[in-house]
């Protein structure tokens, strides 16, 4: 099986991509100028991967309809020019035709490249490739002042280049990103390692990251799943060109269930590179079970095109709008449920500590694990001030996505508040795509990089046309 279906686009096709992009940028700027000066600027987008409440805004949004395509791919340089609203589904489909892929491909198809860079993203290459924004070479940003500037690591807007990650659109919106790509092979061979003790999983994960191998076999991809304290797994992937049978988890079989086994030896599996990159999307990790999609009798008749995270997201949006879940719980005499949809990072040596606490205090399973290390900058400094992970240190992202019963007398968001406190105590961080409950001072200490954010905000959004980060990430309207 070859991924190299295209030897490269002709210069005319590349120029056509840039011409279409320029037209999209002009529409974007025209829509910016049409927004009243006293109204907040926002994107007019139909879909979102955010789980926190968003401020209501009746002003027209920015027209990003022309900013959702891959502009050009340079297979020799292994780079791509990509419009900011391009989904990873479209980006990956384009680059795989050249035998290439982004250095980090977040788990869900409708995550956009611009969203992953300004809001952070992660996946099973992050132990060797860091986070999506670390493979950005340059970025065009529409700032709050209505100016499109090009930011690079060493140019006049290097401060914005470094401060853009984790700013969540409060400093501007990306219109074009030039990113690095890496060569990939047609298949991924998997090994599922079972652990009975979380500390053993933690130790083995650290050793794999140090060696980039396990039992003499290379490891290109690494993540894990925790079902209980006595049943957890690391999933090791190796790129390969070897032909052979592959599994399909877009039908009746479910990927996360496939990794479970009782044996002491690793369980092996194989996927095409495309199916591996989207292995979690079909069932939104395991969240499709909330809609009955994992019940074989229902799944058999669930249209294949609707077995994907974007459709489940629409069902979630309906629940948020009409409070369907709480009404069903009330009919059974149960209290409303608190949404606990979070990704956090803790240093790898605190992973077992956090997991034991979480399994004891928060009734949610399974739990996703994904290790990460920032790419080596050579200067030993924190290069991304708004999400200050330490260089030369390994962290583990822990993801958990469900809801828990509320308890009478406890404050709003009690479970989320407890998680925030425990993560801080373990020298960790929390992503801001979902509910947050920090007070202003604590939030500023965690996410503003000292006075970095205030300076960036004053420089690139002096009239405060965009919401500030605390208002966007924490305050509820």
N, C-alpha and C positions, 0 to 999 in steps of 0.2 A: 504494500500500500504506500503510495507516494503522496506527500502533501504539496509537492512542488508542481501544482497544476498550472502556474503562471510563471513565466521567466521574468516578468517585470512589465509594468505598464509603459506604454509609449509616452514620450514627452507631451504629446497633444492631450492624452488622457489626464496626465498630471496637471497640466495647465487648466484643463476644464474643471478639475477639482478645486483648484485655487480660485478660479473665476466664480464658481458657485459659492465658495466660502465668502469671498468679498461681497457678493450680493447679500448673503445672509447677515454679514456684519452691518451693512448699510440699513437693512430692515431693523436690526437690533438698535442701532443708533437713532433711527427715526422714532422707534417706540419709546426710547428713553426721553427724547425731546418732547414727546406727547404727554408724559406724566406730569401732573401739576407739581410746581416747585415745593409745595408744602406736604406732598404725599411721599410715603416711603416707597423706595424702588424695590421691586420684587420680580421674580421670574414668573412668567405665565407658562406653567408646565402642568401637564395632565397627570403625571405620575410622580411618585416620591418614594424613597426608601427610608424616610424619617418616621420615627414613632412618637416623637414628642408633639404636643399641641403647638399649632402655629397661629400667629397673630392674625386676626381677621383684617382684611384690607380690601376695600371696595375699589381702589384705584386700579386702572389697567396695568397689566404686568408687561415685562419686557418680552418682545417677540423673539423667541429663540428657535423658531421653526426652521431656519436655514443653517442651524449650527449643530446638526446631528449626524454628520457623515465623516468618514475617514477621508481626509483631503488627499493624501499621497503616502506611499510607502517606498522607502529606498532599501531594497533588499541587500545591496552591497554594504551600505553603512549600517544596516540593521536599525533603522529609525523609522518612525511614522509621524506624520503631521496629522493631527486629529482635532476636529471641532469639539468644543467643550461639552456639548450635550450628547455626544455619541455614546451609545450604550456599549458595555463590554461585549454583549452578544454580537453586535455589528462589528466592533473592533476586532474581536477574535476571529470571526468568520473571514474578515479581509486578510488578516496577517497569516492565518494558518495556510492560506493558499500559496504563501511563499515559504512555508516551513518555518515560520516565525511566530512568536507570541509575546505579549507584554511580559515584563519581568515579574509582575504580580498581577494575577487575575482574580479580583474579588469573587465571592461565591455565587452571586445572584446576577442573572443575565441583564436586568434592567438598571443596575448601577451604572452611572455614567462616569466617564473618565474624569471630567471636571469635578463631579461630586466626590469621587474617591480621593482626589488630590486636595480639595479644600476641606473635606470632612474625614479623611483618613479611610484607608481600606487595608485589608490583610488577606493572606491566603497561605497555602502550604509551601510556597517558595520563600516566605518571609524570613525563614531562619537563615537563608543565604542571600536574598535580594532586598531585604528590608521592606519598606512600605511603598505604595505606588508613587508618591511624590518624589521619592529618591531617584527614580528613573526619568524624571522630567529634565530636559535639557534647556528649554526655554518655554515661556508661557506668555500669551497675550491676555491682558486682563482689562475688562471694562470696570473702571474704578467708580466709586460713588460720585465723583465729580463729573462723570460722563466722558472721561478721556480713556482711550485705549492705549495702554503702554505695554511694551515688551520687557519682561523681567527675565534676567538670566543670573546664574550664580555669581558672576563677577562684573556685571554691568552697573549702570547708574541706579537701577531699581533692584539691586540685590537684596535690599532690606525687605521688599515686598515678596521677592522670590522665597526668602527664608520664612517670612511670617505668614504666607498664604495658607500652608497646611494647618488645619484645625481652626481656620477662621470662619468656616461655614457661610461664605458669601457675605460676610459683614465688612470685608475690605474691597470686594469686587467680585466679578464673575469671569471665569475663564472663557475666552472665545476660541483660542487655538492653543494646543500644547504639542510640543515636539518631544517625543519620548524614545527611549532606548527599547529595542526588542532583543530577544534571544532566540537562538536556534532550538527547535524542538523536534523530537522524533515522533513517528506515527502512533506509538503505543506507550502505555504506562503499565508496568508490572508492579503489582501491589503485594505487600506482606502485612498482615494484621497480627500484631503482637498483643497477647493478652497478659494483663497484670492482675494480681490479687491484692497488691498493696500499692497505694498511691505514691508512697515514697520510692518504691522500686521504679515505678513509671517515671517519676521526676528524675531519678539518677540516670536511667537509661536514655531519656530524652536529651539530657545534657551531654552525655557521651556521644550520642549520634551527631549532635550539632558540632561538637568539637572535631569528630573524625570524618564527617560527611559520609559515613558508611555504617553498616551494621552486619556483623558476621561475614565480613569480607565482600559485601555487596554494596555498591554505590547507592546513596540516598539522594534523590533530587527533589522529593516532595515529602513533607512531614506534617501531620496533624494528628489529632486523637479524639477519642470520645470516652466520657465517663458515664457509666450507667449507675453504678453504686460504688461505695468505697472498696468493695471486694471484686468488682468487675469493671475494668477499664482497659483501653486499647490505644496503642500507637499504630497509625497507618503510614507505612513507608512506601513511597513510590519511586520507581526507577524508569527513566525513559529508555525505550528500546525500539529497534527496527525489526526485531525477530517476528516473523509472521506467526499466526496462530489464532485460536478461538478467543473471542472476547465476550464479556458479559454485557447485558443490557438492563439498566435500571430505570428506563423510561416507561416500562410496561408494568407488569404485575409485580415484579421483584422490586424490593426497596433497598437502597444502598446501605443505610445505616444498620439495617438488620443483617445485611450480608457479612458484616465484619465480626459478628459475634460467633464464638466457638469455645469449646471446652478444652481443647488440646494444648499441650505444652509447646508444640511446634507452631510456627507462624502459619496462618491460613493464607493461601495465595489466590490471587485473582488477576485479571487483565482487563483493561479498558482501552478504547481508542483515546487519543489525546483529547479530542473534543469532548467525548463523554466523561473523561476524567475531570476536565476543567469545569464541567457543569454537573458533576455528580450530585451536588447538594441542591441544585435548583429544582429538580423534578418534584421533590417533596418538601422544599423549603427547609432543608435539613430534615427534621422530623415533625415540623409544625403542621404538615398536611393532615395529621391524625386528628387535629381539632375539628376538621371539617368532614371527618369520616372517610377521607380519601384513601386511608390505609386498610379499611375494611374490605376484604376481597370481594364481597358481594356488591359493594358500592363501587370499588375501584374498577371492576370489570366493565361498568357502564359509564365511568367518568371519562369524557372525551380526552384523548391524549393531549390535544392542543391546550387543554385547560389544566394539565398537570404541570404547573410551573409557578414560580413564586409570584409573578406579576398578577396572576389570577387570584391566588390566595390573598394577595394584598388588597384586591378589590373587595373581597369578602370581609376582611378586617375593617376596611373603611366603612362598609355598611354597618358593621357592629358598632364602630365608634359613633356613627351618626345617629343610630336608632337604639343603642344600648341593648341590643338583642340578648347578649350573654347575661347581663345583669337581670333582665326580665325573666329569662329562663331559670336562673338561680333563685330568684324570688319566688317563683311558682313552686319550687321544691323546698321553700323555707330556708334557703341559704343566704348568707350575706353577699353583698357585691364583692367582686374580685379586684385585686390590685394588679395592674399590669407590671410585670417585671421582665422587661426586654432590654438586655444590656450586654455590652462587651467591655471587659475590663482587662488591664494588664498588670501582672505582678512579676517581680523578679523570679527567675526560674527556681531559685532555692526556696521560695515561699509558696510555690504552687500547691504542694500537698497541704500546707497549713491552710491556705484559703479554701481548698476543696473540702477538707474535713469540716471547716467552719460552715461552709455553704450547705453541704449535705445534712448537717445537723440542724441548721436554722431555717433554711429556705426549701420548701417541698417542691423542687423542680428537678426533673431529669428527662432526658440525658443532658450532658454538658459538653460543649465543644472546646477543644484545646488547640491552640495554634502558636507555636514558638516564633519569636522574631528577634532580630538583631539589626540595629541600624547599620547601613553600609559604612565602611571605613572611610572617613574623610581625611585622615592623615594628620589632623590638627588637634585631636583630642578634645574638641569643644562640642557643646551641644549645638547642632546646626539648625534645629527647628524649635525656636523659642516658645511657641504656643502649645507645644506638646512635648515637654522636655524629658524625653527618654535619654538615659545616659549612654554615651558611646561605649563600645567595648563591653557591653553588658547584655546578657540574654534575658528576655522577658517571655512570658507566656500569656497570650490572649485567652481569656476564658469567656465563652459566650453561652448565655442562657436566655431562653425566650419563651415565656409562658405567663401565667398569672397565678396569684395565690389568694386565698380567702382573706378579707379584711377582718380585723378584730375590733370590736366595739371599744371605744375609749382611746384607741391609738391614733396618732396624728396621721394626716394624709401622707401616703407614700412611706409608711413605716418600714416596709421591707426594703425599699430602695434606699432609704436613709441609712438603714443598718448596713447595707452593702457598701455604700459610699464611705461610711466610717471605717469598716474593716479594710477596704482597699487602701485608704489613706494610711492606716496603721501599718500596713505591710509594704509601704513605700511604692504603691502602685498608682495607676491612672485609670480613668474611665472615659470611654468615648461619649460624645455629646449628641448622638443621633436620636436618643430617647429621653425619657423623663429624668430630670436632675433636680436636686433639692438643696444645693449649696446656698449659703448666704453670700452676699456680695464680696465680703473680705476673703472668705475661704476660696471662692471661685477665682478671684483675682490672683491669689497666691498660687493657685494650681495651673491657671491657663493663660495668664497675661504676660508671662515672661518678664516680670518686673515692670518697667515702664515701656517695654517694647510695643505692646498693643496700643497703648494710648498714643504713642508717637506715630505709628502706622495709621491709626484712625484719623489723626489730625492732618496727616500729609495727604492721604489718598481719599478721604471722605470728610473734608473739612466742614461741610454743611449738614452732615449726618443724614444723608439721604437713605442710607442703609441702616438697619437696626444694628445696635452694638451686640457683642457676643453674649453678654449676660442676659440681655433682653430676649435674644433669640433662643438661647439654650436652656434657660431656667424659668424666666418669668412667664406666667400663664395669663393670657388675655381673655 
